[in-house]
Amino acid sequence: MKGRSTFFVILTVVVAAGLSLLAYFGIGAGQTLGVGSIRQGLDLKGGVSIVYRAKDYSPNQTEMNAGISLIRRRLDSKNYTEAEVGQQGSDQIRVDIPGVDNAEQAVTELGATALLTFKDEDGNTLLTGSDVADAKRQFTSSNQGGGGQYVVSLSFKPEGVKKFADATQANINKSISIFLDNEMISSPRVNAVITEGNAIIEGNFDALSSETLARTIREGSLPFALEVLSVNNVGAKLGANALSLGVIAGAIGTALVLLFMLVIYRIAGLAADIALIIYVGIVLILLSLFKITLTLPGIAGIILSIGMAVDANVIIFERMREEISAGRTIRASVEAGFKRAFPAILDSNVTTLIAAAVLYWLGTGPIKGFAQTLSIGIVVSMFTALTVTRFIIKNMEGAGINSPKFFLSVKKEA
């Protein structure tokens, strides 16, 4: 039993070292899963600045706001959550995308906003994207009870309802094709006159293709097209040394935390330190794996979750200290300490996760980035604090380190 516990302690140390090396060096020339492949924001590395202009159209402010929102959704869908979008002049939109070295690549990935049109079989334009209110994926049940199918439902704005009614009346048993610029994305057949302003596009859709078509229609629902006016590379907003200084500051802070835990909580603190090293390694690997753009607000989210991980260990160790002071064995004190501390740790982390979810849902740009790193950090910190730390302490005790004076300084009862 003692030899087995010793093996598990050594194995945990090896895992911590392995995760640290993987997070630092990554895999292969691209440093996959390593810090070298983590996207960096405009404030740390710079990126690409693209200026769009309304093509052959003079948009009003409402239409410009719609264009900005459209581009924002496209950026978020490609996980460029740290990108900045804003109006420039009366008909231009500026987009700053972080972590992209190749300007042409950014233009290709983002794409220019296309103009949506509905045309009859003769090529005449019947409606444009400005007439569309919304497009959604839906799953409809079969009237014959044989299952159902995915469809795309369209709803039209008040001015588009009459246009669509006239279009369907004039094209019964004919096709009305939907184009994005000059590319046809769908060509549904008109089976009846539609006067209520809602339509269904049927086809051999699955969940993905129906959602893709609905999203494409939504993104093209502007009365104008956007053309690329200029593309430029931009430097780091906080200077070239911002990242290195941030890393140094984070490393110093983490080292002080590790030292504090070791001095105050001894062997238990050592277990917490090993768990914290594992935590940092996992978080960095996940940032690289999910291609999350890292900025200073994102780094703040990670540091905050580190503090919460340490706070969880402090709560656990203080409960253990009380049990040891009451005369319990180390094994019994560990079990009781984790059991008593769990409700408080769970409540504090869940409430913080809820706040992070709200920030991600309602926020944009750096706020989303902060919410992402904070959420990942909280989930991983709960795992390391409640599982990894407990595993290490139990195996240390099983390996023979079971004297209270080695674990925690015990308060003498008066």
MOLINWO-V243701 format. One record per residue. N is the residue number from 1. SS is DSSP state (H for helix, E for strand, L for the rest). OMEGA is omega in radians with two decimals (none if undefined). Layout:
N_SS_OMEGA, N_SS_OMEGA
This chain:
1_L_-3.12, 2_H_3.13, 3_H_3.13, 4_H_3.12, 5_H_3.10, 6_H_3.12, 7_H_-3.12, 8_H_3.09, 9_H_3.12, 10_H_3.13, 11_H_3.12, 12_H_3.10, 13_H_3.12, 14_H_3.11, 15_H_3.12, 16_H_3.13, 17_H_-3.13, 18_H_3.11, 19_H_3.13, 20_H_3.14, 21_H_3.13, 22_H_-3.13, 23_H_-3.08, 24_H_-3.04, 25_H_-3.08, 26_L_-3.12, 27_E_3.06, 28_L_-3.09, 29_L_3.14, 30_L_-3.13, 31_L_3.11, 32_E_-3.10, 33_L_3.12, 34_L_-3.12, 35_H_-3.13, 36_H_-3.14, 37_H_3.10, 38_L_3.08, 39_L_3.10, 40_E_-3.07, 41_L_3.13, 42_L_-3.10, 43_L_-3.09, 44_L_-3.02, 45_L_-3.02, 46_L_-3.11, 47_E_-3.06, 48_E_3.06, 49_E_-3.13, 50_E_3.07, 51_E_3.09, 52_E_3.09, 53_E_3.07, 54_E_-3.05, 55_E_3.06, 56_L_-3.11, 57_L_3.09, 58_L_-3.05, 59_L_3.00, 60_L_-3.05, 61_H_3.13, 62_H_3.14, 63_H_3.08, 64_H_3.10, 65_H_3.10, 66_H_3.10, 67_H_3.10, 68_H_3.13, 69_H_3.13, 70_H_3.14, 71_H_3.11, 72_H_3.12, 73_H_3.12, 74_H_3.13, 75_H_-3.14, 76_H_-3.13, 77_H_3.10, 78_L_3.10, 79_L_2.98, 80_L_-3.04, 81_L_-3.11, 82_L_-3.14, 83_L_-3.14, 84_E_-3.13, 85_E_3.14, 86_E_-3.13, 87_E_3.12, 88_E_-3.05, 89_L_-3.08, 90_L_-3.05, 91_L_-3.10, 92_E_3.09, 93_E_3.13, 94_E_3.14, 95_E_3.06, 96_E_-3.08, 97_E_-3.11, 98_E_2.97, 99_L_3.12, 100_L_-3.12, 101_L_-3.07, 102_L_-3.09, 103_H_-3.13, 104_H_3.09, 105_H_3.14, 106_H_3.13, 107_H_-3.14, 108_H_-3.11, 109_H_-3.10, 110_H_-3.14, 111_L_3.07, 112_L_3.11, 113_L_-3.04, 114_L_3.12, 115_L_-3.11, 116_E_3.10, 117_E_3.03, 118_E_-3.06, 119_E_3.06, 120_L_-3.06, 121_L_3.10, 122_L_3.11, 123_L_3.12, 124_L_3.13, 125_E_-3.11, 126_E_3.11, 127_E_3.03, 128_E_-3.13, 129_H_-3.14, 130_H_3.13, 131_H_-3.08, 132_E_3.08, 133_E_-3.10, 134_E_3.04, 135_E_-3.06, 136_E_2.98, 137_E_3.09, 138_E_3.04, 139_E_-3.09, 140_E_3.12, 141_E_3.13, 142_L_3.10, 143_L_-3.14, 144_L_3.11, 145_L_-3.11, 146_L_-3.13, 147_L_-3.12, 148_E_-3.12, 149_E_3.06, 150_E_3.09, 151_E_3.05, 152_E_3.13, 153_E_3.12, 154_E_2.97, 155_E_-3.04, 156_E_3.06, 157_L_-3.10, 158_H_-3.12, 159_H_3.13, 160_H_-3.11, 161_H_-3.13, 162_H_3.13, 163_H_-3.10, 164_H_3.08, 165_H_3.11, 166_H_-3.11, 167_H_-3.14, 168_H_3.13, 169_H_-3.10, 170_H_-3.05, 171_L_3.08, 172_L_-3.12, 173_L_3.03, 174_L_-3.13, 175_E_2.93, 176_E_-3.06, 177_E_3.12, 178_E_-3.09, 179_E_2.95, 180_E_-2.87, 181_L_-3.11, 182_L_-3.11, 183_E_3.13, 184_E_-3.13, 185_E_3.09, 186_E_3.13, 187_E_-3.10, 188_E_3.13, 189_E_3.14, 190_L_-3.13, 191_L_-3.10, 192_L_3.06, 193_L_-3.10, 194_L_-3.06, 195_L_-3.04, 196_L_3.07, 197_L_3.09, 198_E_-3.10, 199_E_3.11, 200_E_3.03, 201_E_3.14, 202_E_3.13, 203_E_3.11, 204_E_-3.08, 205_E_2.85, 206_L_-3.07, 207_H_-3.08, 208_H_-3.07, 209_H_3.12, 210_H_3.11, 211_H_3.11, 212_H_3.13, 213_H_3.14, 214_H_-3.13, 215_H_3.13, 216_H_3.11, 217_H_3.12, 218_H_-3.09, 219_H_3.12, 220_L_-3.07, 221_L_3.05, 222_L_-3.14, 223_L_-3.13, 224_L_3.06, 225_E_3.09, 226_E_3.07, 227_E_-3.13, 228_E_-3.14, 229_E_3.13, 230_E_3.10, 231_E_-3.11, 232_E_2.99, 233_E_3.12, 234_E_-3.14, 235_L_3.13, 236_L_-3.07, 237_L_-3.12, 238_L_3.12, 239_L_-3.07, 240_L_-3.08, 241_L_-3.06, 242_H_-3.10, 243_H_-3.11, 244_H_3.10, 245_H_3.10, 246_H_3.12, 247_H_3.13, 248_H_3.13, 249_H_3.11, 250_H_3.14, 251_H_3.12, 252_H_3.13, 253_H_3.13, 254_H_3.12, 255_H_3.12, 256_H_3.10, 257_H_3.11, 258_H_3.14, 259_H_3.12, 260_H_-3.12, 261_H_-3.12, 262_H_-3.12, 263_H_-3.04, 264_H_-3.01, 265_H_2.97, 266_H_-3.10, 267_H_3.08, 268_H_3.09, 269_H_3.08, 270_H_3.09, 271_H_3.11, 272_H_3.12, 273_H_3.12, 274_H_3.12, 275_H_3.14, 276_H_3.08, 277_H_3.08, 278_H_3.11, 279_H_-3.11, 280_H_3.13, 281_H_-3.13, 282_H_-3.11, 283_H_-3.14, 284_H_3.12, 285_H_3.14, 286_H_3.09, 287_H_3.11, 288_H_-3.08, 289_H_-3.09, 290_L_3.07, 291_L_3.12, 292_L_-3.14, 293_L_-3.07, 294_E_3.05, 295_L_3.11, 296_H_3.03, 297_H_3.09, 298_H_3.07, 299_H_3.09, 300_H_3.10, 301_H_3.11, 302_H_-3.13, 303_H_3.11, 304_H_3.13, 305_H_3.02, 306_H_3.10, 307_H_3.13, 308_H_3.09, 309_H_3.11, 310_H_3.12, 311_H_3.11, 312_H_3.12, 313_H_3.12, 314_H_3.12, 315_H_-3.14, 316_H_-3.07, 317_H_3.10, 318_H_3.05, 319_H_3.09, 320_H_3.14, 321_H_3.12, 322_H_3.14, 323_H_3.12, 324_H_3.10, 325_H_3.13, 326_L_3.05, 327_L_3.14, 328_L_3.08, 329_L_3.12, 330_H_-3.12, 331_H_-3.14, 332_H_-3.13, 333_H_3.11, 334_H_-3.13, 335_H_-3.11, 336_H_-3.12, 337_H_3.12, 338_H_-3.13, 339_H_-3.12, 340_H_-3.09, 341_H_-3.02, 342_H_-3.10, 343_H_-3.13, 344_H_3.14, 345_H_-3.13, 346_H_-3.12, 347_H_-3.09, 348_H_-3.13, 349_H_3.13, 350_H_3.13, 351_H_3.09, 352_H_3.08, 353_H_3.11, 354_H_3.11, 355_H_3.12, 356_H_3.12, 357_H_3.11, 358_H_3.11, 359_H_-3.13, 360_H_-3.10, 361_H_-3.05, 362_H_-3.04, 363_L_3.07, 364_L_3.03, 365_L_-3.09, 366_H_3.12, 367_H_3.07, 368_H_3.14, 369_H_3.09, 370_H_-3.13, 371_H_-3.14, 372_H_-3.09, 373_H_3.11, 374_H_-3.13, 375_H_3.12, 376_H_-3.12, 377_H_-3.12, 378_H_-3.13, 379_H_-3.13, 380_H_-3.13, 381_H_3.07, 382_H_3.12, 383_H_-3.09, 384_H_-3.10, 385_H_-3.03, 386_H_-3.08, 387_H_-3.06, 388_H_-3.14, 389_H_3.13, 390_H_3.13, 391_H_-3.11, 392_H_-3.10, 393_H_-3.13, 394_H_3.13, 395_H_3.02, 396_H_3.10, 397_H_3.12, 398_H_3.12, 399_L_3.07, 400_L_3.10, 401_L_-3.02, 402_L_3.09, 403_L_-3.13, 404_H_-3.08, 405_H_3.07, 406_H_-3.07, 407_H_-3.05, 408_L_3.00, 409_L_-3.01, 410_L_3.08, 411_L_3.11, 412_L_3.09, 413_L_-3.12, 414_L_none
